């Protein structure tokens, strides 16, 4: 892969990792969101409100810069998750100051974050790499046409794997099974719906980046091994 310098790649990487970390911290809370005039409620972890943005960023990265550069961004996010989980655990086991009375709430909430981070790493590994792979291959098959087919189609598969693995690993045996199932279904519907509604924005950002970066990468010779970083 040729070496090039891009103006916006590092900014997207930074936003991607930030979204991933914030989403994992917010995932310790289960929220219930009513749909107006329907009587239907979505139950999902709090991180789901922000997390779909990471898939939109990944779609844009793969579409513009190619699978191999997108892979480096995914691993940067994983590294951030591991560092966050270890730091939260380390601070949790260090004895609290006697005048600080919030050790219990810290244990109850943030000390679940390492398990959530582990769930996110496993789920995101399966979901994000499958999402990027499918989008990359579809771009070649469609000869760069029908971006909406690539972004939505890859998301349907990637988010299914991500939601299944994340919810069961993070919350199975912690929450009631009925809540886990509701959260799983709501997560998937919310995330895929989020991606579909954001398609016009994805088009705008992708086209803008292609023009500004003078790049529209096709992965004809890509190495799809997720463990290769070059």
C-alpha positions in Angstrom: 0.0 0.0 0.0 1.5 3.3 -1.1 2.3 5.9 1.6 0.3 9.1 1.3 -0.4 12.0 3.6 -4.0 13.0 4.2 -5.4 16.1 5.7 -8.4 14.7 7.5 -7.6 11.0 8.2 -6.2 11.7 11.7 -9.2 13.8 12.6 -11.6 11.0 11.7 -9.4 8.6 13.6 -9.6 10.8 16.7 -13.4 11.2 16.5 -13.8 7.4 15.9 -11.8 6.5 19.1 -13.6 9.2 21.1 -17.0 7.9 20.1 -15.9 4.3 20.9 -14.7 5.2 24.4 -17.6 7.4 25.4 -20.1 4.8 24.2 -18.5 2.1 26.4 -18.7 4.3 29.5 -22.4 5.2 28.8 -23.2 1.5 28.3 -23.4 0.9 32.0 -26.9 2.4 32.1 -30.0 0.9 30.5 -32.3 3.5 29.1 -35.9 3.4 27.9 -36.9 5.7 25.0 -40.6 6.0 24.0 -41.6 6.4 20.4 -44.2 9.2 20.2 -47.8 8.3 19.3 -47.0 4.5 19.1 -47.0 3.3 22.7 -43.8 1.5 21.8 -40.6 1.8 23.9 -37.0 1.0 22.9 -34.8 -0.4 25.7 -31.1 -0.2 25.1 -27.8 0.6 26.8 -26.9 4.3 26.9 -23.9 3.9 24.7 -26.2 3.0 21.8 -27.2 6.6 21.4 -23.7 7.5 20.2 -22.2 4.2 19.1 -23.7 4.0 15.6 -21.5 7.0 14.7 -18.5 4.7 14.9 -20.0 2.6 12.1 -20.6 5.7 10.0 -17.0 6.8 10.5 -15.8 3.3 9.6 -18.0 3.2 6.4 -16.5 6.6 5.4 -13.0 5.5 6.1 -13.3 2.2 4.1 -15.1 3.9 1.2 -12.6 6.8 0.9 -9.3 5.4 2.2 -9.7 1.7 1.8 -9.9 -1.4 4.0 -6.3 -1.5 5.0 -6.2 2.1 6.4 -9.6 1.5 8.1 -8.1 -1.5 9.8 -5.5 0.6 11.5 -8.2 2.9 12.9 -10.1 -0.1 14.2 -7.0 -1.3 16.1 -6.4 2.2 17.5 -9.9 2.0 18.9 -9.2 -1.4 20.4 -6.0 -0.1 22.1 -8.0 2.8 23.6 -10.6 0.4 25.0 -8.0 -1.8 26.6 -6.2 1.2 28.2 -9.6 2.5 29.5 -10.6 -0.8 31.0 -7.3 -1.4 32.7 -7.2 2.1 34.1 -10.8 1.9 35.5 -10.0 -1.4 37.1 -6.7 -0.2 38.6 -8.3 2.9 40.1 -11.2 0.7 41.4 -8.9 -1.6 43.4 -6.7 1.2 44.9 -8.1 1.9 48.4 -10.3 5.0 48.4 -9.6 8.0 50.6 -11.6 7.7 53.9 -13.3 11.0 53.1 -14.5 9.9 49.7 -17.8 8.0 50.1 -18.5 7.0 46.6 -16.5 3.8 46.4 -19.8 1.7 46.3 -21.3 3.5 43.4 -18.0 3.4 41.6 -17.8 -0.4 42.1 -21.5 -0.8 41.0 -21.1 1.3 37.8 -17.6 1.9 36.5 -16.2 -1.5 37.6 -18.6 -3.1 35.1 -16.9 -1.1 32.4 -14.0 -3.6 32.0 -16.5 -6.3 31.2 -18.3 -4.0 28.8 -14.9 -3.1 27.2 -14.1 -6.8 26.8 -17.6 -7.4 25.2 -17.1 -4.4 23.0 -13.6 -5.6 21.8 -14.9 -9.0 20.9 -18.2 -7.7 19.3 -16.5 -4.9 17.5 -13.8 -7.2 16.1 -16.5 -9.4 14.5 -18.9 -6.6 13.6 -16.5 -3.9 12.4 -14.2 -6.1 10.3 -17.2 -7.9 8.7 -18.7 -4.4 8.0 -15.5 -3.1 6.4 -14.9 -6.3 4.4 -18.4 -6.4 3.0 -18.4 -2.7 2.1 -14.9 -3.1 0.5 -15.9 -6.1 -1.6 -19.3 -4.5 -2.6 -17.5 -1.4 -3.8 -15.5 -3.5 -6.3 -18.6 -5.6 -7.3 -20.7 -2.5 -7.9 -17.8 -0.5 -9.5 -18.2 2.3 -7.0 -22.0 2.8 -7.7 -24.8 2.5 -5.2 -23.1 3.7 -2.0 -26.3 3.3 -0.1 -26.3 -0.5 -0.9 -22.8 -0.8 0.5 -23.3 1.2 3.7 -26.7 -0.3 4.6 -25.9 -3.8 3.5 -22.6 -4.0 5.4 -24.2 -2.4 8.5 -27.1 -5.0 8.6 -24.5 -7.8 8.9 -21.9 -6.0 11.0 -24.4 -4.6 13.5 -26.1 -8.0 13.9 -22.9 -9.6 14.9 -21.9 -6.7 17.1 -25.3 -6.5 18.9 -25.5 -10.3 19.5 -22.0 -10.6 20.9 -21.9 -7.3 22.8 -25.2 -7.6 24.7 -24.8 -11.2 25.7 -21.2 -10.9 26.8 -21.7 -7.5 28.6 -25.1 -8.1 30.3 -25.8 -11.8 30.2 -26.2 -13.0 33.8 -26.1 -9.4 35.0 -29.4 -8.1 33.8 -32.7 -10.1 33.7 -32.9 -12.2 30.5 -36.1 -10.4 29.4 -34.2 -7.1 29.6 -31.2 -8.5 27.8 -33.5 -9.7 24.9 -35.3 -6.4 24.8 -32.0 -4.5 24.7 -30.6 -6.8 22.0 -33.6 -6.3 19.7 -33.8 -2.6 20.4 -30.1 -2.1 19.9 -30.1 -3.7 16.5 -33.2 -1.9 15.3 -32.0 1.4 16.6 -28.4 1.1 15.2 -29.5 0.0 11.7 -32.3 2.6 11.6 -29.7 5.2 12.7 -27.4 4.1 9.8 -30.3 4.3 7.2 -31.4 7.7 8.4 -27.8 9.0 8.2 -27.3 7.8 4.6 -27.7 11.3 3.1 -25.1 12.7 5.6 -22.8 9.8 4.7 -23.1 10.7 1.0 -22.3 14.3 1.7 -19.2 13.6 3.9 -17.9 10.9 1.7 -18.1 12.9 -1.5 -16.6 15.9 0.2 -13.7 13.9 1.5 -13.1 12.2 -1.9 -12.7 15.6 -3.5 -10.6 17.2 -0.7 -8.3 14.2 -0.3 -8.2 13.4 -4.0 -8.8 9.7 -3.0 -11.4 7.1 -3.9 -9.7 3.9 -3.0 -10.6 0.5 -4.5 -9.2 -2.6 -2.6 -8.2 -4.7 -5.6 -5.0 -5.8 -3.9 -6.0 -5.5 -0.3 -4.8 -7.9 2.4 -8.0 -8.6 4.4 -6.2 -10.3 7.2 -7.5 -8.3 10.3 -4.2 -8.9 12.2 -2.0 -7.2 9.7 -1.3 -3.5 10.5 0.8 -2.3 7.6 
